[in-house]
Amino acid sequence: MAMAALRREGRRFAPLISPRPITAVRSSPIAPTYEDEGPIGVRYISTQVVRNRMKSVKNIQKITKAMKMVAASKLRAVQTKTENSRGLWQPFTALLGDLPSVDVKKSVVVTISSDKGLCGGINSTAVKISKGIRKLNSGPEKETKYVVLGEKAKAQLIRDSKKDIELIITELQKNPLNYTQVSVLADEILKNVEFDALRIVFNKFQSVVSFLPTVSTVLSPEIVEREAESGGKLGDLDNYEIEGGETKGEILQNLVEFQFSCVMFNAVLENACSEQGARMSAMDSSSRNAGDMLDRLTLTYNRTRQASITTELIEIISGASALEG
Amino acid sequence: MLRQASRLLAHRPILAARTRAFSTDLPASEQTADATFAEAWNKVIPNIDPPKTPLSFMQPRPPAPSSIPSKLTVNFVLPYASELATKEVDMVIVPATTGQMGVLPGHVATIAELKPGVLSVHEGNEVTKYFVSSGFVFIHANSFADIIAVVAVPLDQLDANLVQKGLTEFTSKLSSATTDLEKAEAQIGVDVHSALNSSLTG
């Protein structure tokens, strides 16, 4: 390893200890150019470095453009599904209302994020909102746990809240999203996690360029009953007759589980849509930046090329005029 | 590239106008619920905007009218589609756990769980029948009915032979089941298939 370090050092010092006399380096302020020496006396500036950079930037531009097209086609596929699933959670909110500021002891935050990166800032906003909700619900006797869906949120939350994470679920989008898969997932969460209120944090897809972080609250049956008794938003829940021989408690239990799976399904789809949309815009801006960079590099390249041609001409002409006398 | 981008954007109409009501349209009670959350959020986390809640994305429902309206407004939703969205009909018959339940405008507010069976929607002279797997139906005081089912198929897409085969298969599984879980699963299969059978014949 010491030999490798020495070799590395040797390579770094090599340009300075070259046996040839160091001539004045003429370099443009933007791109580094090296002076080469060909046959005796002729100097020309190499454009190799600039050309290499241009090639790599062009490749990056092609890759990001391709990624944008792929994201656009995936978005089209998921978007129809998402729009169709939007009607699913509305009846529940119409019946049970939405109480994000409900006062509970055990709240569980379900953070939905993507597995792959390069999708802009949506995962960090989801994590920031989750942490904010945790702060909002902090107090004596209150605790907040996390259920994490997706690699990106897992990486961010594991750093400071490792002991608060109950479940981590990744590779959700390996197979196309469907309700059966999400209901199995919801079942797992309901079985393993105790909660008074579940808050699902996701990015709602509003348009290709706009994603709104949203939090949906699902209350456990006991809390629903408590809120219904105390009046207020859920007060007229008691006016609803329960059809069938089951008690109100049993029906509420089934209702809450069904509500959770429906809301999760919509949330997962919306987040997938937002992920593809964000990836589209991120890749679009990066290919545009690559294009700008390519333009600037082309200008530098041309300048360098013309400078070297001019130098050659000057030397030839001055040599010829020196011979003439 | 920019032309393509604008073409893509034009194909996707901006959804905000359709799904999001303006904040001035929200009835006062919904605004207060959102407002308390937003205030509490802004006190604790002033730098970040509060997240949106489902209430801001929902069309508000009309309050209970004083006289019984003439039509029932039905929302029939499935995970993959909204079959009927705020459709005005005369009557729906839903397969509740206690049997077929007819819902007319002015029905008392009810929450009912559904068992596998036939759902029929009556509008004027036409009747549309679906077989639903299970779900819930909420009937609100303002003659709005929300039917949420997991799977719903029109009856003409059911194959009688497959139904018979499934029924015999699940009855044999039920008789040979050992654990409680297997028994429960086989029982569910038998229930669904016998409901399918009776919907095709009856």
Interface residues (C-beta under 8 A of the other chain):
Chain A: K65 A72 Q79 K81 E83 N84 S85 R86 G87 L88 W89 Q90 P91 F92 T93 A94 L95 G97 D98 L99 P100 S101 K128 I129 G132 K135 L136 Y179 V201 K204 F205 Q206 S207 V208 V209 S210 L212 P213 T214 V215 S216 T217 K233 D236 N239 Y240 E241 I242 E243 G244 G245 E246 I251 N254 L255 F258 C262 F265 D284 S287
Chain B: M1 A5 L8 L9 R12 I14 L15 A16 T19 R20 S29 A33 D34 T36 F37 A40 W41 V44 I45 I48 P51 K52 T53 P54 L55 F57 M58 R61 N75 V77 L78 P79 Y80 A81 S82 A85 A96 T97 T98 M101 V108 A109 T110 I111 A112 E113 G135 F136 F138 H140 A141 F144 D146 I148 V150
